[in-house]
Amino acid sequence: MAFAEEAFRSRMSAALRSGRAAVRHPAFTLLALGIGVALLFGAPLLAQHEATPGTGREILGQPVGAEPGPAGPHEEGTVHPPTLVSITAALLEGHSVHAPEEAKNAAARFLLRYNAPIFSLLVVILLSTLCILGARSMTLVPGRFQNVLEWAVEGLSNFICGVLGQDGRRFVPFLGTLFLYIYFQNVFGLIPLLFTPTSVIETTAAMAIVVFLYVQWTAVRSNGPLGYLRHLAGDPKDAVGWSMAPLMLPLHVVGELAKPLSLSLRLFGNMMGEETLIAVFLGLGVSVLAFTHLPVGLPLQVPFVFLALLTTLIQALVFTLLSTIYFSLVLPHREHAEGGH
């Protein structure tokens, strides 16, 4: 038992040392800063369109312009129940508003326009608080909270290193944080008065672009500029391979550009569909009041909420797994050999 505890603590210490070494690197600091800006403000910065009144878009079955109450805004025009942001904006405005340009109050307009980044920022604050509290109270005999954190860190480390080998430890901070960040964003939409930032295409596109840039930077750093171009040309080794290089190069470039597109659309489509389905059945449950005269509506959305608890985890896992595979494809083969691949 003592040997097992000592082995575990040595593994945790090695992971922490590798994480500190990565953090000390100035490139990592710049990358982390870019990730923070992209994840928090990617949605409004990439969005080039705004909701326009009179487009027929609906919120819980009510057309824009109706006054059923403070309904939550959604950048993509899907249905969504009221959120803390929409309720606060309605209180500031004095009446229900559904789009930024409908609000005359500057604060309400800001809240509606930056709806997704606000909830993304709440996720960042929540994760940061949990990590700070966990690191501050670490003991030799861990309590329940420390056990949960260590289980999460070790599980993510084993998952990522299982794909990338032992050299994958340097990607654990990025990929592990990415998984937790996406998962908590997905779960937020299942909590009343909260919102799912990943149901907005700009948020998922921002994360996919960050992964794409990090993967390409890793490829150039690990293989060198010439090795990176050779990788894009299909790693030609003979005359036939070099003769096919002019054809393989554009195909590989298109394939690399398609990766962030598929990552963002997959997560966005699944989360938007899940959120819309729950909101529609929530609206149906409320509409039952019209002909049953019950004091409360029927919770028709509850079965789909339990299903969403599984799909939110799967979507975060798929995004992280594909990102990990993209890293494995650009790393030199010798590193895979050392990791047992």
N, C-alpha and C positions, 0 to 999 in steps of 0.2 A: 504493500500500500504506500509506504513511504517512497519507494523507488518510483512508483507511478506518479505520485504527486511531484517529485523532483523532476521527472522527465517532462511533465506537463508545464511546469513553471519554466524550465529551460527553453521549451518551444515558444512559450509566450514572450520570454525575454528576448529571444532571437527575433521574433516578429516585431517587437517594439523597437529593437535596435535598428532593424532594416527600415522601419517606418520613419524613425528619427533621421537616419541617413538620407532618405529620400526627401524629407521635408527640408533638410539643410540645403539641398541643391537649388540654386536660384531658378533654374528652368521649371522645377516643380512648383515653386512659389508663384511664378508667372502663370503657369498652367492652372493652378488652383484659383487664382484671381480671375482668369478668363472663364473658368467653369462657373464660379459664383455669379459673375455678371450674366453669363448666358442663361443659367438656370433660373435666376431670379427675375430677370428682365427680358428674357428671350421672347416671351409671348408678345408684349406690346411693341418691342422694337422690330420684330419680324412682321407683325400684322400691318398690312397696308390697306385694310378695309375696316370699316366701322359699321355697326348696326345702323340701319336707316329705318325710320318709322314708316309704317304703311307697306312693308314688304310682305305682310301676311305671315310672318314667323310667329310661332305660338309659344307660350310658356304655361305649362299645365293646362293646355287646351284653351287658353284665353288668348285672343289676338292681341298684338301689340297695340297699345292705345287704350285698351280696356282698363278698368279700375277694380280688379278683384282683390287687390292687396299687394303688398310688396313682394313681387316675384323676383327670383334670382336671375341676373343677366347671364347669358352664355354667348361666348364669342362666335360659336359656330351655328347659333340659331336653333339648337336642340332644346327640348323641354328640360326644366330644372326647377325644383321647389325653392322656396325662399332660403337665402343664406344670410349669415351675419352681415356680410358686405351689403347685400341688397336691402336688408332691413335698415341698416345704419344710413344708407343713402336715402331711403324713403323718409326716414325721420329728419334728416338734414334738409331735404327738399320740401317736406310737408305733405307730400303725396307720393303715390307709387310711380316709380320710373323704371324703365327697362333698358335704356341705352344711354351712353354717355352724353350724346348731343341733346337728349331730352331734359337733362338736368341743367338748371340755371345756377345752382350752388356749385362753387369751384371744388369744394371738398367732396361732394356727392359725385361730381363728374370724374374726379380722380379715382374714387373708390370703384366706380363702375368700369372705368377704362383699365385699371390695373387689378382686376378681380383675381385672375389666375396667379400673378406674381405675389399678391398678398398672401394667398393660402400657401404658395410655395415657400414664402419666407417663414410662415408659421411652422411648416415642416422642418425647415433648417433650424429654427430656434428650438423646436422640440428635440430633434436628434442631438443638437449640440448640448442641450441641458442634460439629456440622459447620459451622454458620454462623459461630460464633466463630472456629474455626480458619481458615476461608476468609477472613474479614475481616481477621484478624491477619496473614496472610501474603500480602496482595495486592501484586503487583509490576507494573511497566510491561510486562514480558514474562511473561505468565502461565504457570504450570506446568499440569500435567494437572488437579490438584485445583481450582485456580482456574478453569480453562477449563470444567470440569463445572458449577461453581456459577454462573458467568456465563451459560453456556448455559441452565441451568434458569431463572435469573431473567429473562433476555431472552425466552426462549420463553414463559414464563407471562405476561410483560408484553405481548408481541405478541398472545397469545391473548385476553387479557382486553380489551385496547384494541381488538382487532378487532371485538368485540361492542359495547363501550361508547363507542368513539371515544377521542380523546386525553384527554378528561376522566376516562376510566376509570383513569388512572394512580393516582388517589387510592384506588382500591379494590384495586390490585395487592397491597399488603401483606396485606390480609385474605384475599382470594380465593386468592392464591398460597400463603399459609400453610395455608389450608383444604385445598387440593388435596394438598399434600405431607403434611399431617397424616393425611388419610384414606388416601392411598396407602400410607404406611408402616404404618399400622394394618392395612390389608388384607394387606400382605405378611408381617406378623409371623406370621400363622397358618400360613404355608407353611414356616416355620423350625421344626425339631424343638424341643420343650419350650417353645415360645412360644404365644401365644394371640391371636386376632383380636378386638380390642375392638369392632369394628363389627359383629360377629355377635350383639351384644346390643342389643335394641331401645332400651334406655334411653340408650345411648351415641349412637346415630344420632338419637334424638329430641332429645337435648341440643344436638347440632350444628345440627339443623334449626330448633330454637327460637331459637338464637343468630342464624342467618341471617334468620329471620323478623323478629326484633326490630330487627336492623340495617337491613333493607330498609324497614320501616315508619318507623323514625327518619329514614332518608335521604329517604323520601317527604315527611314532614312538614317536614323542614329545607329541602328543595329547592323545594317547592311552597307552603309555608305551610299552616296548619291549614285555611283555607277551600279552598285549592287541592287539598289532600289529600282533603277531603270531596267536592269536585267530581270529582276523579279516580275516587273510589269510585262516584259517581253516573253514571259513563260519559261525563264531559266534555260535558254537554249544551250545545248552541249555539243551538238554536231552540226553538220552542214544542213541537214533537214530542219533542225530546230531554228537555226539562224535564218533560213529561207522563209520560215513561217513567222518570224519575229514581226515583220511589218503588219501582218494580219492580227497576231496575238496582242500587240501593244494597244491598239485602239479598243479591242474587246475587253482587255483587262481594265483599261481606264474607265470604260462605261460600267463595268462590273463594280469597280470601287465607288464610283459616283452613285450607283444604285443602292449601295448598302445603307447610307443614312436615310435614303428615301423609304426603303422597306422597313427600317427600324421605326421611323417616326409614324408612318401610316399604319403599321400593325398595332402598335400600342394605342394610338389615337382612335382607330376604328373600333377596337375592342372595348376600350373604356367609354367612348361616346355611346356605343350601342348598349352597354351595360347600364350606364346612367340614364339613358333615354327610356329603356325598358322599365326600370324601377320607378321613374317619375311618371310614366304613363299609367302603370298599375296603381301608383299612389293616387293619381287623379281619378282613376276609375273607382277606387275605394271611397274617395270623398264624394263622388257623384252619386253613390248609392243613397246618400242622404235625401236626394230629391224625391225618391219614390218609396223609400222605406220608413222615413220619419224616425230613424234611429238617432239617439243622442250623439253617437260618434260614427265615423265611417268604418268600413271594413278594411283591415290590414292586408289587402291583396298582394302587397309588394313583399311581404315577409319571406315567402319561399325563395324569391329571387335575391333577396339580401344574403341569405345563407349560401346560395350558389355563388354570389359575387365574392364572398369571403375566400372561396377557393380560386376563382378566376383572377382576382387581384394578385394573389401570390404567384399564380402561373405566369401572368403577363410580366411581372417584375423579373421572374426567373428566366423567362425566354429572352427578354431584352439583355439581361446580364450575360446569359450563356452565349448568345450570338456575338456580343461585344468581346467576350473572352476568346471565342473562336477566331474572330477577326484579328486579334493580337497574335494568336498561334500561327496564323497563316503568313504573317510578315516576319516572324522571328526566324533567325538562322536555324537550319536543320540540326546543327550541332547542339544547340540549346535544348531541342526536343530530345535528342539522344541522351543527354545528361539527365533529363527529367524522367527517363524511362519510356519515352514514346518512340 
